[in-house]
Amino acid sequence: MRNCVNPGPLPFGAADKKEKTMEKKKFYITTPIYYPSDKLHIGHTYCTVATDAMARYKRLAGYDVMFLTGTDEHGQKIEQKANEAGVSPKEFVDRIVEGPQGVKDLWKLMNISNDRFIRTTDDYHVAAVQRIFKKMYDNGDIYKGAYKGKYCTPCESFWTESQLVDGCCPDCGRPVVDAEEEAYFFRLSKYADRIRDLLENTDFLQPRSRVNEMVKNFIDPGLEDLCVSRTSFTWGVPVDFDPGHVVYVWVDALFNYATAMGYLNDAYGDYDHYWPADYHFVGKEIVRFHSIIWPAMLMSVGEPLPKHVFGHGWLLLDGGKMSKSKGNVVDPYILAEKFGVDALRFFLMRTFPFGSDGNFSNELLIQTINTDLANDLGNLVSRTTAMVGKYFGGQLPEGCRTWDAPENFDTDLIAMVSALRDTYETQMEACAPHNALAEVFKVIQRANKYIDETAPWALAKDMEANGKRLAHVLYNLLEATRVCGILLIPFMPESMEKLFRQIGAGAEAQTWDSAKVWGTLPETTAVVKGENLFPRIDMDKALEELEAAAEAAKKAALPAIELEPQLTEKVDFDTFCKSDFRAVKVKACENVKKSEKLLRFTLDDGTGTDRQILSGIAKWYKPEDLVGKTLVAIVNLPPRKMMGHESNGMLISAVHTEKGEEKLNLIMVDDCIPAGAKLC
């Protein structure tokens, strides 16, 4: 028998006949449903791209995939923001979800392949949540009580005193407020032992380090029953058997994974087919809700638990979590426009271990694109197709698949490609896309080294003697590129379509099964040089352009503001100094009867005697929102009567016109400033 390298399309390793005959398996994966934010950043994109890559991988491997994402649209924070914007909560969320650069728009930009998108304002979900709430109530797991504790409005989370960090929310670091209201409670404590067993004795929660966090921080101190309704706002799913209560956001939000499949509703009929979910991919800040509260609620209604929750890390910027409130977001629109969607997707999955935090920087993004995509992958495709074009007119001859006397580097390259799909699959099944990509790029780097080892340009000097050897070398490079391209489809789908066109790989050479079969690419396939898939980026120039684009985007986002013209009449310094500006704390505030404009303030001005000031700001502020705030007032103005009440001073505010509408903002100062402190 001849000593030849794989004389035809042969399997890598033993043939797996079961792969072809096995019944198609289902795979259900979800992202968290995202809270509608005025501006989505690269951190939101990170989780969704990871979920999309996993969904695409499973589809590639022949699974029946359901990929769900969506938006969590209820809650006090949305109601407040809508009021500030002068629109209804539904109008507010519609604009953010459906509008330009909204949630759906961003997922379209990032080529997210979700099969379904749920909004918690969808009628079928609202009706299902009401049935779920009533079901838990009827079985005794929900009861009415009164809640008194610490509440973080931005996170919509209740916390005990011991859970606070320096008196602030342990998740976002912002101040909490005291909250007390009638509420329904879920008997979370009832399920503490079962949840502990789930976490400690199964692989339900991944990575394993998250288990220790949950047990130590929440299970060991003792699970407390959970507040699951609110009466202090109205934007939520109404409790249909008790008007005035709305379902607390985490009951509403968590059950989306089931209602979107048709649980307790007729909108869809997929629940029995896809449930339980195989994976929930969530950020580590919401692991508590998904690994403790969510399974407990499913236990309450008697439904199977999801197989896995995976809590990924954060993308960090300047050492801190990306957050709009901190002003350190990174705009995915700018990055995608500058570098391309696939390059951005690849960077997110290649650079950061999925279970850990990662430090994002534009420099790292550009470096990764230049090193992996331009130098390694792009160079491999460009050099190989160029040589096929130069030496063989774009089409290799018949018989190039085999060679009678293979060198060590021939067999080494083929051996690496032989093992690639299995090692890649192992890493993807472990939710380690960064490691899967590392395996692919080991082969890509080996293929580039193979070019140097075989020196095709030297072989081409004597085509009569070396033509067949040269054709075989180039075929090996095309085949290695093809297999790597298949495994990169989940991460860079559009770029891989271009790659396959350039190397002449048809549909039959792009399949999961063919990634294990050397020689699938026809020998005489036409190769096209094509455009450079990943041009090298000038680091300094790109960073300057990114900074300019970010500044332009900030300016474009600023509202059109008209300011009052400055007065030209000068006031002498002595006259100005006669005005006594003091910090005052709001003890009470109420509307003045028969007046649409006036609010009546009871203020602590540091003298020990309450001061009353009336201010015409009712159009812009609710009285209850101002209690406890520290404001600035001129306190030595003569008193005057307003609607039968005496006003002793004036509160200082700033006014401007925005889009034709007058806006007013009270000047508020740090609460650590004591009442009566003089401002100078």
C-alpha positions, -999 to 999 in steps of 0.1 A, spaced: 0 0 0 13 35 -9 25 58 19 0 86 12 -19 112 31 -56 104 32 -62 94 -5 -99 105 -4 -126 120 18 -120 100 50 -133 105 85 -110 119 112 -109 90 136 -136 63 138 -168 70 119 -197 80 141 -227 65 125 -249 74 154 -244 111 145 -263 105 112 -291 84 127 -296 100 160 -329 118 166 -325 155 165 -321 169 200 -336 201 213 -317 229 229 -333 259 246 -311 288 256 -320 323 269 -304 356 277 -319 376 306 -346 399 295 -330 434 294 -343 463 314 -351 491 288 -323 516 291 -319 548 273 -286 536 260 -274 500 256 -237 495 259 -211 468 250 -218 451 283 -254 443 272 -240 431 239 -215 408 255 -241 384 271 -263 384 240 -234 377 216 -223 348 238 -258 333 238 -261 338 201 -227 320 195 -239 291 216 -272 289 198 -255 291 164 -231 264 175 -259 241 185 -277 247 152 -245 239 134 -242 207 153 -277 197 142 -298 206 173 -334 219 172 -326 253 189 -349 278 206 -331 310 215 -351 336 235 -343 371 245 -365 401 253 -371 431 276 -383 434 312 -405 465 310 -423 470 343 -414 486 375 -411 518 395 -380 531 377 -397 529 343 -428 547 357 -406 575 371 -386 579 339 -417 580 318 -432 607 341 -400 627 337 -402 623 299 -439 634 299 -451 602 283 -469 570 294 -448 541 306 -458 521 275 -448 549 252 -415 551 270 -406 514 267 -420 512 231 -395 539 220 -366 522 237 -374 487 225 -388 493 190 -372 527 181 -340 537 164 -309 523 183 -333 505 206 -330 469 219 -343 452 188 -322 475 165 -290 467 184 -297 430 182 -303 433 145 -270 452 141 -251 426 161 -266 398 139 -283 381 169 -303 351 157 -329 349 184 -359 327 175 -383 346 198 -384 380 215 -406 386 245 -417 418 261 -432 416 296 -459 440 284 -471 415 259 -507 406 266 -502 369 268 -474 372 293 -494 396 315 -523 372 316 -500 342 323 -483 360 352 -516 367 368 -525 330 366 -491 321 380 -494 345 409 -529 332 417 -516 296 415 -488 302 441 -514 321 462 -538 292 461 -513 267 471 -503 288 502 -469 300 490 -480 337 487 -495 356 517 -503 392 525 -482 412 549 -464 445 553 -429 453 541 -405 475 558 -369 476 548 -343 490 524 -351 494 487 -329 502 457 -351 518 431 -326 515 401 -322 477 408 -357 472 420 -344 451 449 -351 449 486 -322 444 509 -317 437 546 -295 460 566 -268 434 568 -267 430 530 -260 467 524 -224 478 516 -216 510 534 -253 517 536 -258 513 498 -271 487 474 -246 458 472 -253 455 434 -250 490 420 -235 509 450 -262 536 450 -282 548 480 -312 529 492 -344 543 507 -366 531 535 -397 515 521 -429 505 540 -461 493 523 -487 465 523 -474 437 501 -477 400 493 -448 377 502 -436 345 486 -425 318 511 -390 316 498 -378 303 532 -399 272 527 -376 261 498 -343 269 515 -332 233 520 -342 222 485 -323 252 470 -292 244 490 -293 208 478 -298 220 442 -268 244 444 -244 222 463 -251 187 449 -258 194 412 -242 213 383 -273 235 381 -253 267 387 -221 273 368 -193 281 371 -188 265 405 -175 296 421 -210 311 418 -223 284 441 -201 294 469 -212 330 465 -249 321 467 -246 297 496 -224 319 517 -242 352 510 -278 341 509 -285 305 520 -263 303 551 -276 336 567 -312 322 562 -335 328 533 -362 354 540 -396 354 524 -396 376 494 -418 406 487 -437 399 455 -461 428 451 -460 466 454 -487 492 461 -465 524 458 -467 524 420 -490 512 393 -468 502 363 -468 465 365 -489 434 361 -520 439 383 -529 414 409 -563 407 395 -578 394 428 -565 424 449 -568 458 431 -540 482 441 -513 456 441 -490 450 411 -468 419 408 -432 426 418 -409 427 389 -389 395 396 -420 373 395 -431 390 363 -396 389 347 -384 354 357 -414 336 343 -409 350 309 -387 320 301 -418 297 305 -446 320 292 -426 327 260 -430 289 253 -467 289 261 -468 282 298 -504 291 310 -512 309 278 -524 301 242 -500 324 224 -474 296 219 -474 258 221 -438 250 226 -436 246 263 -438 208 264 -413 205 236 -386 229 248 -390 231 286 -370 227 307 -345 253 294 -310 239 289 -292 272 297 -299 306 311 -269 329 304 -271 357 329 -247 384 343 -233 376 377 -253 405 393 -286 386 388 -274 351 396 -292 353 429 -326 358 413 -320 330 387 -304 304 410 -324 309 442 -357 327 436 -364 313 401 -361 276 410 -380 281 442 -409 296 423 -409 268 398 -409 243 427 -440 262 440 -459 258 408 -447 222 403 -427 227 370 -393 213 361 -363 234 368 -340 246 340 -309 224 336 -283 251 340 -278 287 349 -245 302 339 -234 334 356 -209 352 334 -186 380 345 -187 417 337 -169 437 311 -150 463 332 -139 497 320 -112 516 340 -115 490 367 -153 493 372 -184 478 358 -198 495 327 -228 516 338 -246 545 323 -250 561 357 -212 562 360 -208 576 326 -184 549 314 -204 531 287 -189 520 254 -211 524 224 -214 492 203 -228 512 173 -196 532 171 -174 501 175 -194 481 149 -193 509 124 -156 513 128 -144 477 130 -172 456 117 -198 435 135 -180 402 132 -148 416 144 -165 430 175 -184 397 181 -151 378 178 -132 401 201 -159 397 229 -158 359 227 -120 355 221 -106 379 247 -125 374 279 -130 341 298 -168 338 299 -171 331 336 -148 358 347 -146 396 346 -127 412 317 -111 446 313 -123 462 281 -102 488 262 -102 500 226 -65 493 225 -71 457 233 -99 455 207 -77 468 180 -48 446 190 -69 415 189 -83 423 155 -48 430 141 -32 399 157 -59 372 153 -80 384 124 -56 404 102 -23 387 108 -34 351 114 -68 343 98 -69 371 72 -33 365 62 -39 327 58 -68 332 35 -52 360 15 -19 342 10 -34 309 1 -60 321 -24 -34 345 -39 -10 316 -45 -37 293 -60 -46 322 -83 -10 330 -92 3 294 -97 -28 276 -109 -51 303 -124 -75 300 -94 -82 263 -97 -61 234 -84 -56 203 -106 -71 169 -100 -51 146 -77 -39 174 -54 -56 159 -24 -30 131 -21 8 130 -19 30 99 -19 57 111 4 43 133 31 66 153 53 63 156 90 47 190 88 20 176 64 10 150 88 13 174 118 -11 199 102 -36 172 93 -34 157 128 -42 190 144 -71 196 121 -82 160 128 -85 167 165 -99 202 162 -137 196 160 -137 173 191 -116 197 212 -137 226 200 -169 208 209 -156 200 244 -149 236 251 -182 248 237 -201 223 258 -183 236 288 -195 272 280 -159 282 273 -161 299 239 -128 317 245 -111 283 248 -129 269 217 -116 299 197 -81 294 211 -81 258 197 -92 271 163 -64 297 163 -38 271 172 -46 254 139 -47 287 120 -13 296 134 0 261 125 -13 266 90 6 299 86 37 281 99 31 254 73 33 280 46 68 289 58 78 252 61 67 242 26 78 275 9 53 274 -20 71 302 -38 102 281 -39 83 251 -53 68 273 -79 102 280 -94 101 246 -111 65 238 -118 74 208 -139 92 191 -111 72 205 -81 38 214 -95 20 184 -80 37 189 -46 28 226 -47 -9 218 -55 -10 194 -26 4 220 -2 -21 246 -13 -49 220 -10 -39 212 26 -40 249 34 -75 253 18 -88 223 37 -74 235 71 -89 269 64 -123 253 55 -125 233 88 -115 264 108 -141 284 89 -169 260 99 -160 263 135 -159 301 133 -194 303 119 -211 308 153 -188 338 160 -184 355 127 -212 342 104 -211 369 77 -173 368 74 -173 330 71 -197 333 42 -171 355 25 -143 331 35 -161 301 20 -167 320 -13 -131 328 -15 -118 293 -9 -146 278 -31 -163 258 -4 -199 250 -13 -227 242 11 -217 206 15 -183 217 26 -196 240 53 -214 214 75 -207 202 110 -202 167 98 -178 177 71 -156 194 98 -145 159 107 -139 147 71 -106 156 54 -108 161 17 -144 173 15 -133 203 -5 -134 193 -42 -99 193 -57 -108 215 -87 -129 240 -68 -125 276 -81 -108 300 -57 -114 337 -57 -89 361 -42 -116 386 -31 -114 414 -7 -92 413 24 -115 399 51 -98 418 80 -77 447 70 -50 457 95 -59 487 116 -37 517 123 -39 519 161 -32 556 166 -54 567 138 -83 545 149 -81 556 186 -82 593 175 -113 586 153 -130 567 181 -125 595 204 -139 620 179 -169 597 171 -176 594 208 -175 631 213 -198 637 183 -222 611 196 -223 628 230 -230 662 214 -257 647 191 -275 632 222 -277 666 240 -311 681 239 -317 714 221 -315 738 250 -324 775 250 -310 795 279 -323 828 294 -301 857 281 -276 869 307 -284 903 323 -261 932 313 -269 954 343 -241 950 368 -248 945 405 -221 957 429 -205 932 452 -218 947 485 -254 944 472 -249 908 462 -234 899 497 -266 911 513 -284 880 499 -282 852 525 -280 818 507 -285 789 531 -289 751 529 -324 740 539 -337 705 544 -373 697 533 -393 684 563 -426 684 546 -441 695 512 -476 697 499 -497 712 472 -514 745 480 -552 741 477 -568 759 447 -534 764 431 -520 744 402 -486 759 406 -477 763 442 -460 739 466 -458 747 503 -425 737 520 -418 732 556 -380 737 559 -353 732 585 -330 762 581 -308 754 612 -324 780 635 -346 755 654 -378 771 640 -394 757 609 -394 781 579 -422 781 553 -416 789 517 -440 787 488 -427 780 453 -444 777 419 -429 745 409 -458 720 411 -456 715 373 -422 698 377 -421 681 411 -443 659 432 -443 670 468 -435 635 481 -403 633 459 -388 664 477 -391 654 513 -357 648 528 -339 667 500 -313 695 508 -321 727 488 -308 762 486 -328 792 497 -324 830 501 -337 834 537 -335 872 542 -361 883 517 -392 901 532 -422 878 537 -450 879 512 -485 864 510 -493 839 484 -528 822 482 -533 832 518 -500 816 530 -469 835 541 -437 827 522 -404 835 540 -377 833 513 -371 819 479 -359 785 467 -332 786 441 -337 768 408 -323 767 373 -346 772 342 -341 766 305 -362 758 275 -358 724 259 -375 716 226 -399 744 231 -409 734 266 -398 752 298 -378 731 322 -370 738 359 -347 721 382 -343 729 419 -308 733 430 -301 704 453 -269 700 473 -252 671 491 -272 658 520 -241 659 542 -244 697 542 -261 706 575 -293 727 575 -285 764 579 -250 762 563 -242 794 545 -234 792 509 -207 816 497 
